[in-house]
Amino acid sequence: GGWLLEALVVSGTYLSVELSTLFLQMLFDYDFKRDFTRVFIRNYPRFISTILRLHDVKDISTRMVDISVQLFSNSLLTVEMLREEALLSTLLRNILALVDAQQLSDPLHAGASVDGEVLVNCENVIWTNRTYWPITNDLVNILSHRTVVAEVLRKPQVVAEWLRVMRRFQGIDPHVRCVTAHIEQENRHWTSPFFIELELVMEQLSLVDAGVKDMMQAVREPRDGPDAPDLLLELPALLAAMHHILALGITACTEWLVTSPAGISDLSSRLPVRSSAVSLHIPLHRFVAFFASQMCRYSSESGSLEAILGVQDPQGFIRLLLDHPLRIQVVLAQIRAGVWRRNGETMLRRGWFYRSSYFYDLGLDLDLFLLQCAAVLLPPDELFMTLVDRFELASFLGFAPPTPPPEDDGEVWATWDVQCTLVEDLVVLVAALVSERARLGLTDRECIRQEVVARLSVRPMSHSHLTDSICRRWHEHDDFEPVLLEVADYDPPKSERMEQGKYRLRALVTAQQHTSLIHILVRGFSHADYEAALEQTRTTDKQNRGTEGGATSSVPGGSEGSVMMATPRIFAGINLLLHSPVLHHMIFNILCKVWCTRGITSVQVNMALWLLQAALETVGDVEEEEEPAPPSGPGVEAAAAAAAARGCAFTSRSILVNMGVRLPARNPMEDGAPDGG
């Protein structure tokens, strides 16, 4: 009978309605279901090939998914197929087959490359029509079983295949800035690379996250269930498996950085970000960030980031890893400043999407985490000078140019207004590095609370609007509704027209609005929501003080209470950023420009004052630290000497000492600043 079943499947890979109905009806017999599942997996490439060949027949994908949902709904059968039929390997190989099919069907683009590396064409019909949908749907169904997640963690060869898939999509959709002429035609499929990365390589990480949480819960609270105990992992084995997967990710990412032209070109040539190809899609980096954050979350508090990464030269490794996430932040700032306007409006849309609820959980937050790792591993002065140089703001902030200077293309691009916007994004990034906790130890409930309070700090929102503005991982979480009712009151509709009631922050929660202001800036591509939240916070402060004209603070966190959240011990060294003389120099120069020039925004001033307040708050913490978190002495001393050589005005790591230093105010007119009068 086995050969007959296989012949039937092979002859019907186009899955007519009659044949798919027959298969579905026969799946109620478990023995047939097991045999059919084996045949289905072995012939999976035939189904995908049929979908590619008959891409106009949309029903084939739907009927294939209708069958596969039934096959992979049973966790024990799914694990059996994982072990005996290489189920996940089959799916991953079919993703790579789609890449090969694209190169065959698109010969004109098959040789297209940036810096010598062949790229996936995100505008090909294979990707824009989401031909990969049956594969991603099956991956979601399979990885929704925690026993499957445990099995994946046990199988490094499956993870290695997953990383090979990621490698093919690393650096897709690169952009080179148009300098002389505006693009003639906007890209209609600009969302395609975002969905490719999310659905083909990143969404699986969120399923692994859910499976690991379930296993951790099962370890703490054992209970009866459909999953056999021997299929799950105990805590030591779970941590060991994740650490091994992290090591595989680090190896794959390092190989790409060292061997790929896109990985090393910008480090070797020192080209500015605006003069080189930039991609917003770095799944290998985000894979490393995800598993490193998981290890930090579940490891013992006595551990260290160096031990978790497990590389011989943590500083050298993080310098390599840092560049691409940082380049993304720089290019987004340049887009907001109008430097990329000749590349079309879709560049603005890409910036919005990167920070939107669709992408921030598995994109922005993981990129920020890597930058926070750099903040712990590198000397603070070195990190700040790297930020200043990448944003090309050395002269604006009163530093000498780097030695050797970056390659100069002779273009006059950085007007005063452009530099002001870049400084605004730079200080927001610095504030985010020391304040964001999305991947630094917050519980699920605390993350949900932070997101809800931040959104409602801008304005009251309807339930649908609120959930649209928060990533799916949180608004579909079991704790979302309880947290919402805890922090907000519901205002019913005020008329009988078709409108929704809105949720408004409770009075007891409004004190948290101050700590949410930076989170609003991090989440929004435009800073309009920040201004609205700031105004609402001022109004709330005025009402709480019970006076109409009482003085209010425009400084984020200016009300009573701390502006800083608790930091996990592994990342305690991140507070040392606040005590870098380079940061104090930057703040001094920003505040000097406030009084005599135009273009300095309220965001810049507020962030500068927030950083000062945070530094004052953490003075005691740094002085009382028994085991200082900065890297080894020689690195710190060399970075401090390099900063001093470039004109850093301060030398002390005490904000109190530096606030007492008398310095001549810089004349902003020397930097090309317009007259504020």
N, C-alpha and C positions, 0 to 999 in steps of 0.2 A: 503494500500500500504506500510506502514512502515515496517510491519513484512516481506513482500516479499523482500523489499530492504535489510533488515538485513539478511534474509536467504541467499540471493544471495551473499552478502559480506562474510558471515561466510563460505559458501561452497566454496568460491573462494579465500581464503586467500593466496593461492600459486600464485595468480595473473598471470594467463596465458596471453599471448599476446592478445588473442581475448577479454578476459574479461576486461583487463585494457584499451584496445582501446574503448570498449563499454562505460566504465565509463567516459573516457575523452571526448567522443563525447556528452554525456548527460550533462556534467557539464556546458554547455552554458545556460541551464535553471537555473535561480537563485534559484527558490524554490527547485528544485531537488538538487542543489549544497548545499544548507543549510541542507536539510535532509540527504544527503549523508555524509556531513562532520560530523554530529552528529554520524552516524553509524560508520564512519571510526575511530573516536576518541574512541568510546566505544569498538571497536574491535582491537584497536592498539596493545594490548598485544598479540593477536592471530597472527598478522602479524609478530611481532618480534619472537614469538615462532616458526613460520613457517620458518623464515630465519635461526634460530638456528638449526632447525631440518634438513633443506635442505641446509646446508651451502655451499655445492658444486655448487648449482645453483645460480650463481652470478646475474642473471637477475632479481630475485625477488626484491632485494633491489633497483635496478635501476627503475623498474616499480612502486614500492611503492613511490619513490621520485618523479617520473614523475607526479603522481596523487596528492601527498601532496603539491607540488609547486603550483599547480592550486588552491588547497583549501585554502591555507594560503597566497595567494597574495593579497587578499582583506582585508584591515585593519579593516573595520567595522565588517565583518564576523568573523575575527580572534578574535577581542575583545569580540564579542558575545559568541564565543565558549569558550573563557577564563573564562567568567563569569558563563556560564550556564553548560558547560561540563568539567570544570576543566582541560582545555587543557594542560597547562604547568605542572600541577601536574601529569597528565598521562604520559607525556614524562619523567619527573624526576623519577617517580616510575619504569618506564621501564629500566632506567639506573641501578637502584638498582637491578632489576630483572636479568640483565646481570651478575652482581656480584654474585648473588645467583646461577645462572646457571653455572658459572665458577666453583664454589665450588662443585657443584654436578658432573660436568663432569671431575673434576680434583681432585679426592679424596686424592691422595697422597700429593697434595699441600694444600688441604683444611685446614689442621691443621698446616701448616707452619707458623711460627711466629718469630718475633724478640722481645726480652724482653717480651714475653708472649702475644703479640698482633697478631691476625690473619691478614694476609696480602693478598692483591690482587696479583695474579700471572700474571705479565705483559707479560710473555711468552706464556700464554694460547692462543689457536687459536682464541678465542673470541676477544681478544685485538689485536693480531698481524694481523688478517684478517680485522680488523676495522669493525666488525659486527655492531658496534654502529653507523655507518655512516648515516643511514636514520634518526636516532634520532637527531644527531648533525646538520644535514642539515635542519631538520624541526625547530630546535631551532634558527638557523641563520635566516631562512625565517620569523619566527614569531617575533623575537626580532628586526628585521630590521624596524618594524613599530614603530614610536615614541609613538603612542597611546598605543601600547602594553607595551612599557617601562614604560609609566606613570601608566598603570594599575598594573604592577608588583610592582612599588614603593608604590602603595596603598595597596598591599596585603602582609602583613608580613608573613602570613602562607605559601605563595609560596616561599618566601625567606628562611624560616625555612627549607622547603623541599630541596631547593637548597643547603643549608649548610649541611644537612644530607648526600647528595651526596658527597660533598667535604670531609666530615669526612671519608668516605669510601676510598678515594684516598689520604688522608693525610699520608705522610711518605712512599709512595710506592717505590719500587726498592731500599731498603736499602743496603748499602755496608759495609762490615767488612774487614778491611785490612788484606791481606795475609802476614804473617810474615816469615814463614819457607820455604814455597814452592810456586812455580808459579802455577797459575791456569792451569788446563789441557786443557780447551776448552773455547775459547772466546764466549761471548754472541752475537749471530747473531741478536738479536732483541733489541739491546740497545737503539734504538730510540723510542721503543714502549711506555715507561712511559712518555716521553716528549709529545708525541702526545695524549696520554690518558689525561694528565693534561690540555693541551692546548684545545683540541677539546671538552672534556666532561665537563670541569668546568671553564676554564679561558677565552675562546674565547667569552663567553657570556658577560664578563665584558666589552670588547671593544665595544660590541653592545649597552650595557647600556650607556657607555661613549658617543657614537655617538647620542643616543636618548636624553640624558641629554643636550648635546650641541645644538641639534635642538630645544629643548624646551626653552633653555636659549635664543636662537636666536629669537624664536617666541615671547618670552616675550618682547624682546627689539624692534623687528620689526614685529608687527602683520601683517599677510597677509592672504588672502583667500587661502584655500587649502582643500584637501579631509578629513582632520582630524577635527572632530567636536570640537569646543572650550571647551566644557564641559568634553572632554576626556583627555585634557592636564592639566598640573599643573602650577599654578602661582609660582613665585619665593619663597615666604615664605613656601608654602605647599611642594614645591620640596625639599628645604633644610631640612624641618622637616622630610620628608619621608626618605631622604638619611641619616640623623642623626639617625633615628630609625633603619635603616638597618645596619648602622655601629655598633650600640649597640648590635644588634643580632649577628653580626659577632664577636664582642669582647667576648660576652658570649660563643659562640660556640668554639672559639679558646682557651679561658681560661679553659673551661671544658676539652678540649683535653689535654692541657698542664698539668692540675692537675690530671686527671684521667688516661690518657694513659701512659703505661710504657715507650713508646718512647718519651713522652713529658716531663717526670720528671726524667728519669733515669740518664741522664748526669748531671743534676743540683744537684742531691743528692749524686751521687757517686764521682763526680769530676774527672771522667776518662778523659784523654786527648782525643782530637778528633780522633787521629790516632788509638786509642784503643777501640773505640766504633762504633756502627752502625750509618751510616750517610746517609741521603736521600737528594736529591736535590729537592724534590717535597713537598712543604708545601703550598698547595692552601688556607688553612684557614688563614694563616698569610698574604698571598697576597690579599685575599679578604678584610681583615681589612685594609691593606695598600692602596688598591685601593679606598675604600670609604673614608678613612681618607684624602687621597690626593685630592679627589673630594671636600670634605668639605673645605679643606684649600684653594682650588682654587676659590670656589664660595662664601665663607663666607666673612663677613666684615673684613676689615683689622684690626679692633679694637679687634677681637677675639684672643683667645689663644689656643695653642695646648691642654692644659689641659681641657679647656672647650669643645673642639671638641671631645676629646676622652670620656669625661664624666664618668670617673672611679673614685672611691673614693681615690685610692692610685696610682697616675700616675707613680711614680718612681718604685713602686713594680711591677706594671703591665708591664712596659717597660722592666724591668730586665728579667721577664719571657719571654716576646715576643722577646727580643733581641737575645737569645742564638742560636736558630736554623738558622736564616739568617746569623749570624756570623760564625757558624760552617761550613756553605756552603762555605764562603769565605776562611776559613782556609783549608778545604779539597781541594779546587781548588789550593791553593798555594802549598799544600803538593804534589798534583798530578804533578804540574809543576816542583817541585823540585825532583821528582823521588821517593818519599817516598812510593807511591802506585804502583810501577812498577810491582810487582808480581801479581797484580790484572788484568794485561793485558792491551793491547793497547786501549781497549774500554773506559778505564777511561779517557785517554787523549781526546778521541772523545766526551765523555760526557762534559768535561770541555769546549771544543770548542763549542759544541751545546748550552750550557748554556749562552754563551756570543754572540752567533750568532744572525743574524737578525730574525731567526725563534722564538727566545725565550726571547731576552733581554727586550722587551717591557712589557711583562706580567710576567716576571720572575726576571731577574737581577735588573731592575729599581725599582720594587716594594720592593725587598729585601733591596736595598740601601736606599729607602725611610724610611723603618723601622729603619735602623741604624741611619739615619739623625734625626728621631724622638727621638731616644735615646740620640743623641748628644745635643738636646735641653732640654730634661727632666732631664738627669742625670748630676751630677757634672763632668766637663771635665776630672779632674784627675782620677775619678773612671772609666770613659769610657776608657781612655787610658790604665790604668792598666789592665782592662778586656781584651782589645785587645792584650796587651803584653802577658798576661797569656795564652789566647786561642791559640796564635801563638807559645807558648812555647819559648819565646825569652828573658825572664827576664835576664838570665846570659849574653847573647850576648850583650844586651843593657845596662848592668851595674846596674841592679836591683837585690836585694835579692829575693829569691824564695818566693812565696805566703805562708801564714800561715792560715790553715794547708796546707802543700804541696799536690799537686795532687798525686793520687795513682801511684806508680812507678812499671812498669812491668819489670824493669831491662834491657830493650833493649837499646843498643847503636845505635841510629838511626840518630841523628842530627849531621852529619859531618859539617865541616866549610862551604863547598859549599852549602849544604842544607840550613843552617841557612841564608846564604847570599841571597838565592832565597826567603826564607820566609820574610826576612826583606824588600826585594824589593817589594813584594806584600803587605806587611803591610803599607809601606809609600805611595804606590799608593792608597790603600784603604782610608787612612787618607786624602790624597789630594782630592779623589773623594767625601768624606763626606762634605768637605767645598766648593767644586767647582761645583759639578753636580747639575743641575737645571731641569732635565727632568720631575720630579714630584713636583718641587718647584716653580711653578708659571710662567714658560715660556709659551707663547702662542703657538698654533700649528705652526704658521709660523716661530717663533723663534726656535722651536725644529727642524723643517725641515732644516732651515738654518744651525743650529749647526751640524746636521748629514751630510749634503752635504759638508760643508766646511771641516769637519774632514776627510771625505773619500778622497776628492780631495787634501788635504794637504799631503797625502801619495804619490799619483801619479795621473796623468791624467787617467781618466777612460771612457770607453764607456758607453752609456746609460744603456745597459742591465747589465753590471757589477756593475754599481752604484746602480741600483734599487735592485739587488740581495743582496747587502751589507747593505741595509736599510730596516727596518721592514715594513711590508705591510701597517700598519696604516699610515705611512708617505709617502711611494712612490706611494700609490694610492690616496693620498689626493689631493683635487682640487688645493692647493697652491704649490704642488711639482714642476710642470713645471715652473711657474712664478719665484719661488725662484731659481731654477737651472739657468735660463736665467739671473737672476739678479747677481749671484755671479760667473758665469763661462762663458768662451768663448768656442765655438765649433770649434775644429780643424778637417777639413774633412780628409778622408783617403788620404794617400800620394801615393797610388798606385791603380791600377785597380784590384788587387787581392781581394778575398773575405775577407775583413776586415772592421771594423767599425771605424767611426770617434770617437774622444775622447773629453771630456770636461776638460778644464784646468782653474784653479782659475784665476780670473781677478786680475790685479795688485792692485786695490783698496781694495781687500778683503784679500790680503796676510797678512796684519797686524793681522787678526783674527786667523792666523795659530797658533800663540803662545798659545792662550787660548784653542785651539782645541787639544793640545798635550795630556793633561790628559784624555780628552774624548776618544782619540784613545787608550790609555792604558786601560781604563775601558772597552771598547768594545772588545778588542782583547785578546784572551787567550795567544797567543804568542806576544812578544814585538817587533817582527821584523818590523811591520808597524810603530811603534813609532820611531825606529831608522831611517827608511826611511823618515818619516815626519820631523824628527829633521834635517836630512841632507838637505832636500829640504828647510826648514825654514832658515837654515844658508845661503844657496845659495841665497835665496830671499833677506835676510837682506844685504848681500854683494852687490847685484845688486842695492838695494834701496839706499845704502850709496854711490854708484858710485865709489867705490874703490875696487881694486882686492885683496889687502892684508890687508884691514882694519880689525880692531878687531871686532869680533862678539861674541855675548853672547850665551853660550850653555845652559843657564838657560831658561826653559820654561817661557815665559812671560818676557824675558830679554830685549825686545825692549821697546820703549816708549809706555806708556799706561798701564792701569790697568790689573792685572792678575785675578781679581775677578769680577764676574758678580753681578748685584744687587740681594739682598736677600729679599724675602717677609718678612713683619714685623713679621708674626707669627714665622718665623724661623730665626729672627735676632740673636738669641742667639747662632746660630751655629758658628759664627765667634769667639766666646769665646774659641773654641777649639784651635785656633792659639795662644792663650795667656796662655795656660796651661804650668806650669813649667815642667810637665812630658814630654810634647812634646819637649820642649827645651832641656831637658836631652837626649831624644832619638836622636835628630838631632846632638847634640854635640858628642855623642858616635859614630854615623855613620861617621861623618866627621873626627873624630880622627883616624878611621880605614883606611881612604883613603890613607894616606901617607906611611904607612909601611906594608901593607898587600895586597895580591892579592884576587880576588873574589868580591871586592866591585865594583858594576856595575855603568855604567853611569846613569841608571835609578834611582838608589838609591841616587846618588849625586845630580842629577837634581831635583828630588822630594824634597830632603832635602832643597836645595837652593830655590826652588819654595815656600815651606812652610815658609821659612824665609822671602822671599819677600812679601808673602801674609800677614804675621804677621805685617810687617812694614807698609804695606798699610792700615791695619785696626786698627792701634794704635789709631788714632784720633776717629774712629767710636766707639770704645769701651769706650774710656775715656769720650766721649760726650753723651753716651747713657743715656737718662733721666730715663728710667726704665730698669735697668739691667735685662738681660734675664736669668742669671743663676738661678738654683733652690735655694731653701731656704738656709740660712746661715749654719745651723748645718750640712747639707749634704755636702756642699762644704768644710767646715772646717774638717770634719771627713775624707773625701777623700784626702785632702791635707796632713793631719797627717799620713794617711796610706801610701801615696806615700813617704813622708819623712822618715818614718820608714823603708822603703825598699830601701833607698839609693838615692832618687832623689836629684840631686846636686843643684837644684835651688829652691828658695822659692817665688820669686816675680812673679806676673802675668804681668809684663811689659817686653816685649822682649828687650826694650832698656836697662833696668837695668840688665837683665841677660846676654846681650851681653858684658857688662862691667865687669862681674865677672871673676876673674882669677882662673882657676881650673887646677890641675895637669892633664896632658894628660894621659888617660888610656893606659896601655900597652896591645895591642891586643894579644900578645903572651900568656898572662895569660888566655885568653879565648880559647886557642887552635888554634889561627890563624896561617896560614902558613906564612913564611917569604916572604915579597914582593920583596926582592932583588934577 
